[in-house]
C-alpha cells in the first residue's frame, strides 16, 4: 500500500509504554491522527499495548511489528456510541475496537496481533438483565430506544466488532493476526476495493456471533491466503436485512475468495441471511474447509427479498463437514408452508455453480430448498465427490436450520426450477442418495451413486422433467432396489446409460417414461 508520504510515527515517541497495564490510547490515537494529516506509517514496536477503541484515518499504514499486540480494554465505558450497521440494520452501538471509517488509502500490516479481549463481553451473555452492571444496562436501554429494532435471531449483537472497515476505499490488511473479537471479527461494510491477504483470523469455538470475515454491502473485495478459525461463520457475505436492506440497496458484489484455509466454524463460506440488498458475482476457489458445520451455505427467508446470483465455487476440499452444501429459503421457518404471494420480500437464488469439489466424512450430502412461490434457479454440480457416510449423530445440529426437515444422508432438493448433476458421485450408507421434490427440471449425466438397503438411488416426487444420461447401476444396494423411483406427475427420459437401468426404474402411472434406442 502506497501512502502519500514516507513519514514515520512511532507510538513510543508519543508516549505509549507497551507494558500491558497502562492504557496507551491517547498516545496511539495521537500518532494515528498526525499520520492521517501528513500521510505515512504508524509504527507499533514489540510490546503489549492496552487501549480503548482506535480510529484510523486517510493515507495511513498501521504497522505492527512481530511481537507487538494491540489489546483492547474490557471496559464498556471506554467504548463511545457510534452509528454503524449491526446484523443488517443501521443502528447505534459500541464503537468498533479498531475502526477505519470514511477513509481512503489505509493499510494494516505487519506480524503483530490485534486482540479484542472478547471474553469480557461474552461473559455478559450469560447474565440476566438484573445481573448486568447498571451502566451497561443503561447503555443497552439507550440503544434499544434509539434503534427500535429487534428480531428472533439477534442476541445482544451491539457488542463491538474487533475490526470494522466502514464507508472506506482502498484498504488492505496483510500479515496480522486478529483474534478474540467481542462480536464479528472483521467487518467490511459499505466499502470498495478492500484486500485481505495472508491474515490469521482466530476466535474460540464458543465465541458468540464470532464470525471470521463479514463482507457487507461492499464491492471489489479480495480475500486470499488467509487462515480462519471462527466461533461462527468463517467468511460471510451480506447486504442488509428486510425492508431497510432493500431500501438502502447496496449489494455485496464482485468478491473473490481464494487459497483460504478454514479450520472450524459454522460455515466455510456463507451468504446471508442478511442479503436483502442483493449478492452477486462471487467466486470462491482453492480453499479447504475442515470441521465446519457447513461448507458452502446460502440462507434466507421470506421478507428478506433480494437476489443472490452468479456465484461460482471451484476446487474446494471439505472434511468432517456436517453438510457441505446448503441453499435454504426457510431459515428458521417451516419448510412445509403453503405458497405465498410474490412481492418485494420474496428472495431469489439463481445461477450457483459447484465444480471440482470433494467432501469426505460428511453427514448429509446436501440441502437445497427454494420457495414454492419462487423456485430457486440454475444450480449445477460438475466433478463433485461426496462421501456422506458419517453418522447423523456425529454432530448435534440441523444442516439446514429449516423447521420441519428431518436430517438425512441424501442430497435433498425441493422447489428448484432447474438443477444439473454432471460427473457426480454420492455415497451414502442408506438410500436414497438423491431425493428431488417439487422441481421443474433435473438432469443426471455420468452420475454414480452408492448406497445400501432397499431404497432407490434416486427418488423423485413431482418432478416435471428428469433426464438420465450416461449413468450406470451401482454395485451397492439390494438386487430388488430400483435405480430410480418417480411418483406424482412428470416425465422421465433415459438415454445412453450403461447396463439395464431401464429395467431398474420404478414409476407410477402418472409418470411418462421415455427410452431412447441406445438405452
N, C-alpha and C positions, 0 to 999 in steps of 0.2 A: 504494500500500500504506500503510495507516494503522498507525502504531505507537502504543504506549500512552503515549508521552511525546515531546515535541519536543526532547529533549536532543541535543546535537551533540558528537561526539567526533572531533576532527581528529587523524589519526595523526601529524602533525608535532609536535603538542603532547605526544605520548607518546614522542617521540624518533626517529621514522622520518626517514631522510635523503633517500630517493628518488634516491640518486646512482648506482644501478645496480651498485654493487660491495659496499656494506655490507649485511649481512643485517639486514633490518628486521623479522624475525619477532617478536621479543619486543614491540616497540612496537605492531605491528598487532594481534597477538593480545591484548595487554592492552586496547587500545581496544575490540576485539570483546567481550571478557568484561565490561568495565564497561558497555558498551551493553546486553548481554543482561540484566544485573542491573537496569538503570534503564529500558530501552526508549528507542529513538531512532535516530540516524543516525551511522554511522561514515563520516567524510569522507576520501577519498583525493585530495589535490590533484595537479596535474600533476607528473610525475616518474616515475622507473623504480625500482620497489620490489622488490628481490631478497629472497625469503623462502622459508623451509621451509613445509611444509603449514600451512594455517589452518583453523580450525573456527568456524562462525557459529552463534550461539545464538538464543534466542527474541527476539521483538519487536525485531528488528534490521533496519535498512536499511543495506546496504553500498553506498555511492555513490562511483563512480569518475568524477571529473571528466574532461572531454576533455583528452587529453594525459597521463593517468595510466595506467601499466602496472603490474600486479602480475605479477611474473615469478618462477616457481618454480625453485629451485636444481637443478642437475644433481648430485645427491649422494644416493645411495640410503641412506646412513647417517642422513640428516635425516628420513627417512620412517619413522615407527614402524609397528609391526604393528597392524592392526585387523581386526575381523571384519565382513565385508560379503558382497555377492554378486558373483561374477565369472562371466560367461557362463553364468548359470542355476543355479549352485551356490553355496551358502553356504560361504565359505572365509575363511581368514586370508590377508591380503595387505598390500600397502603402503597407508598412509593416503592417501586421495584428496588431490589438491593443495588444492582448496577443498571443504570438507565441511560440508554442512548436515545434521545428524543429530539425530534425536529432538528436533526443534524445531518451533515454530509461529510464524506471523506474521513471515515473513522476506522481504525484498526485496533483490535485487541490481540496481542501477540505474546510470545514467549513460552517458557516451560513451567511457569508458575501455576498456582491454584487459586480459584475463586470459590470460597466456601460460604454457603448461605446460612449455616447454623440452623438448619431446618428443625432439629429436634425440639428447640424451644417452642416453635409454632405448632408442631404436630401434637405435643402434649395437651394443648388446649382442646383438641377434638374430642378427647375422652372426658372432658369436664361438662357438667351441667351448666346452664346459664348462671345459676347462683354461685357456682364454684369459680367462675372466671374473675379475674381482677376487675374491680369496679371501673377503672379507667378503660380497660379493653371492652367491657360490656357497654360502656357509653359510646365508644368509637363504633362498635358494630351496630348499635341502635341508630347512630347518626348515619351510617352507610345505608341501613335499611330505609330510613326516612327519605334520604336524598335520592336513592335509586328506585325504590318501589318495584324491584324485580326479583323474582324467585321462581324456582320450579322444583320438580321432584328429583332432579339429577344432581343439582349443585349442593354442596355441603361446606359452608364456611369457606368459600373459594376466594374470599377477599384477603387471603394471606398474600404477601408479596411474591411475585416470581423472582428467581435469582437474577436473571439477566433478561432484560427486555430491550429490543430494538423497535422503536416506535416512530412512525412518520419520518423515516430517515432514508437516505440514499447513499449508495456506495459504501457499504460497511463490510468489513471482513473480520473473521475470527479464526485464529490459527494457533495450534500448539498447546493451548492452555487446557487445564482440567477444570470443569465446572461441576460442583458437587453439593449435595445436601440442600436442595432448594426447599424453601418453605411451601411453595406452590409449584407451578411449572418451572422447569429448569431454565430453558432458553426459549424465549417467545419473540418471534419476528412478526410484527403486526403493522399493517398499513405502510409497508416499506418496499423499496425496489433495489435491485442489484446488490444482493446480500450473498456473501460466500462464507461457508463454514467448512473448514478444511483441517484435517489432522487434529481433531479435538477429542478429548475424553469427557463424556457426559455420564455422571455417576450419581444415582440416587438409590438408597436402600429399597429392597423389595416392598417394605411396608410403608414407604413414604406416600402419604395420601395425596392424590392428584399430582403425583411425582412424574409427570410426562418428561420425556427427554428433550425433544426439539419440537416446538409447535410453530408451524408456518401459517399465518393467519392473515387472509386478505392481503397477501403480498405477492409480488411478481418478480421474475428473473432471480430466483433463489437457487443456489447450488450448495448441496451438502455432499462432501466427499471424504473418503479415507478417515472416517470418524467411528469411534467406539462408543457404544451406548449400553448402559446397564441401568434400567429405569424402574421406578416404582409404579409406572402406569404405561401408557402408550409410548413407544420409543420415539418414532417420528410421526407426527400427526399434522394433517393439513386441514385447515378450517377456513370459514369465510362468513361467520356471523350466524345468529340464531333467529329463526322465525321472521315475523314481520319487520323487525328492526334490521335484521341482516339483509333482507330483500330490499328495503328502502335505501340503506347505505350502498348496497350493490357493488361492493368492491371484491372481485373474485380473487381466489388464490390460483395463480396461473403461471405457466412456463417455469416449472420446477423440475430439477433433476436431483436424484439421489443415487450415488454410485460408490462402489468399493467400501461400503459400510458394514460394520460388524455389530450385531445386536446380540448381547448375551442373555438378557432377560427383559421382561416387560409384559404388559397386557397385549400388545400387538407390535409387530415389526414396523410396518408402515400402515398408518390408519388414516382414512378420510372421514371427517365428520366427528361427532354427529352434527356439529355446527357447520353446515355447508349451504346456508340459505343464499349467500351471495355468489354461488357457483364455484366449482373447482374444475379446472380444465388444463390440458396439455402438461401432463405429469409423466416423467419417465423414471423408473427405478431399475437399476441394473447392477450386476456383480456384487450381490450382498449375501450375507449369511445371517439367519435368524435361528437362535438356539434357546430352548426352554422359554419361549414366549407363549402366552395363552393362545394367540392367533398369529398368523403370518401377515398376509395382506387382508386388510379389513376395511370395508366401507359400511358406515352405519348412518341411518337416517330414519325419519318417521314422518307421518302426516303432520302438516302445519309447518314443517321446515321449509318446503319449497326448494327452489334452486335446482341446478343441473350439475351433475358430476359427469364429465365426458372426456373422452380421448386420453385414456390412461394406458400405459404400457409397462409391464413388469417382465423383465428379461434376466435370465441367468442368475437364479436365486437358489440357494440351498437352505433347506429347513430341516431341523432335527428336534425331536421331542417338543413339537408344537401341538397343542390340543386340536386346533383346526387351522389348516394352512390357508384356506380361502373363505372369506365371509363377505357377502354383499347382502345387507339386511335392511329392508324397508320397514321393519317392525320393531325398531329399537325400543325396548321396554313397553311394547304394545302387543295386542293379540293377533297372532298370525292367521287365525280363522275368522277375522272380521269380514263383514259384508262390504261390497264396493261402496265408495262414497263419491260425490260429485268432484270432478276435477276442477281445481281452482289454483290461485297463486301459491297456496300452501301445499300443493301436491309435488313431492320431489320426483326427480327422474335421474336414473343412472344409465349411461349408454356408452358403447364403444370402449370396452375394457378388455385388454388382451394379455394373456399369460403365456409366456414362451420360455422354453428351456429351464424348467423348474423341477427340482427334486425335493420331495417331502417324505422323510422317513420317521418311523416311530411316532406317528400321529394317531389321534383317536378318531376324529371324524374327517372324512375326505374333503368335505366342503359344504357350505350352506349358501344358497342364493335364493332370495325371495324378493320379488318385486311386489307391486300393489295390484290388486285385481282391476282397479280403475285405470291404472297406468303401468303397464308391464315394463320392466327394465329391458333394455335393448342391447344387442350387439356384443354378447360375451363370447370369447373364443379362447380355446386351450390348444396349444400345439407343443409337442415334445415335452410332455409333463408326466412325471412319475410320482405316484402317491402310494405309500405303504401305510394304510390305515388299520394296522393290526394291534396297536397299543390298546390296552384295556380302557374302557369308558370310565372306569373307576380311578384311573391314574391321576386325574385332577378333578376337583370338585367345582366344575363350572359348566355353564351352558355355552356352547360355541357361538351361538347367535345372540343371546340375550333378547330373544323374542318369546313372549308369553305363548303358551300352548304348543310349543315344539319340544318333543322328546328327543334327546340326543341319540344318534345312531352312527354307525360306522360309514354308511353310504354317503356319497356325494348327492346332495339333495337340491333340487331346483323347483321353484314354484313361481308362477306368474312372471315368466320371462318371455319376451317376444321372440327372440332367436338366440340359440346357443350352439356352438360347434365344438366338437372334440376331434382333434387330428393327431395321430401318433401319441395316444394317451394310454397309460397303464394305471389301473387302480386295483389295489389288493386289499381285501377286507377279510376278516375271519368268518363272517357270515354274509348272507345276502339280504337284499340286492347290493351290488356295488354302486349302481347309479339309479337314483329314483327321481323321475321327472313328472311334474304335475302341472296342469293348467297353463300349458306353454304352447305358443304358436308353432314354432319350428325348431327341431333339434336334428343335428347331423352327427353321425359317428363314422369316422374314417380311420381305418387302421387302429382300432381300439382293442386293447387286451384287458380283460377283466378276470380277476382271480378271487374266488370266494368259496366257502363251504356251505353245505346244507341244501335244502330243497327249494330255496327261493330262486327266482330268476336272477341272472346277472344284471339285466336292465329291466326296470319296472316303470311302465308308462301309464299315466292316467289323464285322460282328456288332453292329449297332445295332438294338435291339428295335423301336423305332418312330421314324421320321423323318417330319416334316411339312414340306412345302414349299409356301408360300403367298405370293402376290403378288410372286414373283420374276421375273426376266427373264434371257434369254440375254445373255451379254456379247458385245461385238463382237470381243473378243480371243480367242485360241486358234485352233486349226485347225478347218476345217469338219468334220473327222472326230472331233474330241474331244467326248465327251459332257458335258452339264452336270453329271450326277450318275452315279456308279457305286456300286453296292452289292453286296457279296458276304457270304457267311456266312448267318446266319439273320436274320429281322426282317421289318419291313413298312415300305413307303414309300408315303405318301399325297400326292397333288398336288391343289392347289385354287387357283383364282383367279389363276393365273400368266399372264404376258404372253408371247405368242409360242409356238412349238411345243416347249415344254420336254418335254412327254410323249414326243415323238419323239427327244429327246436324253437319255434316261435308259437306262442300261445296268445291268440287274440279273441276277443269277444265278437259277437256277430255284428256289432255296430262299427267295427273297425274294418276298413278296406285294406287288404293286403295285396301288394303288387310285387311280382317277381320278374326280374329281367332274365333273359335266356341264359346268361352266363352264370346265373345262380344255381 
